[in-house]
Amino acid sequence: MIQAIGIDSVEIARFKHWSSYSSLQLKKVFSSAEIDYCLQIPAKSAERFAVRFVAKEALYKALCSAVPEFSIPFLKICRSIEVSKDSRGVPKLSIAGNYFEQHEKIFELRNQKLFLSITHTSTVATAFVIIAT
């Protein structure tokens, strides 16, 4: 059963300079693994940063929908969300294990499944998230 959905899009051009940001700046939004992946191929770094950013924003929107009293600032939760790929290359979302315990407002969602779909053109990155049982 679907509990909540979230969607977000962004212009990739907004991220074209992110590869020049310091690790400290990038770690405000991305995990070390995400940063390493985004910087692997310089020509793809903007689209990779953009699509990970919108995936986090889409999850944030879904969490806000699922838990109306959810009031954690977006940048604070960003550090606990990671976008990666499974063994088949399918994108997936994960939230740091202890995050649910630290924030009881979303504790009840700890056993829900997170579904992520991401895409981009040469100019726009989009992500769609479903939280379901």
N, C-alpha and C positions, 0 to 999 in steps of 0.2 A: 504494500500500500504506500502511495506517495505521501510523504509528510510535508515536503516543501520543495520548491524549485527556485533557482536563481540564474540569471543570465547577465552577461556584461560584454561590452565591446569597447575597443580603444583603437585609436590611430597608432600604427606601429611607429611612425615618425617621431612620436613623443619619446621613444625609447632609444633612438639612434645614438645618443651620447652616453647611455648608461654603461657601456663597456669601459668608459674612461673613469667611472666612479670608483672610489676606493672600496676595498673589501668591507670596511666598517660601515660605509654608507649603504652598500648593497645588502648587508646582513640585517638591516632594519626591516627589509621586506622579504628577502630570500634566504634559504638555507645554504650552507656551504656546497652541498651537492648540486643544488639548482644553479648556483653561481658558476661552478666549474662547468656544468653542462652548457650553460648559455654562452660562456666564453670560449668553448672548444673551437668553434668555427666563427671567426670574426664577422664574416659576411651575414651570418644568421643570428648574431647576438640580439639585435633589436627585436626581431620577431619572436625569439625564444623568451626574452624577458617580458615582452608584451603579453604573450599568451599565458605565461605563468601568472602574471599580475592579474589578468582578467579572470583566470580560474579562481584565484583567491577571492577576488571581489564577488564573483558569482556565488561561491560558497558562503561568503559573509552575508549576502542578500538572502540566501536560502535559510541560513541560521536565524536571521532576523525575522523571517517569515514563520519559521517553525516555533520560535520562542519569542513571542511579542515583547517580553520584558528584557530581552537581550540588549545589553547596552555597553558591550566592550568595544572600544574604538578599533576601527579597521586595522590601523597600523600595528596595534598591540597583538591582534590575533594573527596577523600576517606571518609573524615569526614562528608561529606554531603550526602553520599549514605548509605542507610540501606537495609539490606536483612532481610525479615521477612516471615511469613506465613499468608495466608488468613484463613478464618474460616474453610476451608476444608483441610488445611494443605499444600496447594500449595504455593511454594516459590514465593515471589514477591519482586520487587525492588521499592524503593522510593527515591526521591531526596528531601532534605530539601526544604520546601516551598519557602523561599526567595532566594534560590540559583540562580534560573533563572534570577531574577530581578537584582542580583548583578553581573551577568556575561552575558552581552548582547550577546555574541557570541553564547550562547546556548538558549537565550530567545525564539527564534522562535520554539524551540522543546518542550516548556512547555506543550503543549496540545497533545503531542504524547503519544502513549501507549508503555509501556515497558513490554516485555515478557522475562521471565527468565526460563531456564531449568538448573537444577544442578544435578550432579551425582558424585558418588565416588566409587572406589574399595577400597581394603584395603591399597593401596599404592598411588593412584592418585585421585585428585579432579578436576572436569571439570565443566565449566559453559558456557552456550550459551545465548546470549542476542539478542533480536530483538527490534528495534525501528520502530514503524509503526503508520500510521494514523488510 
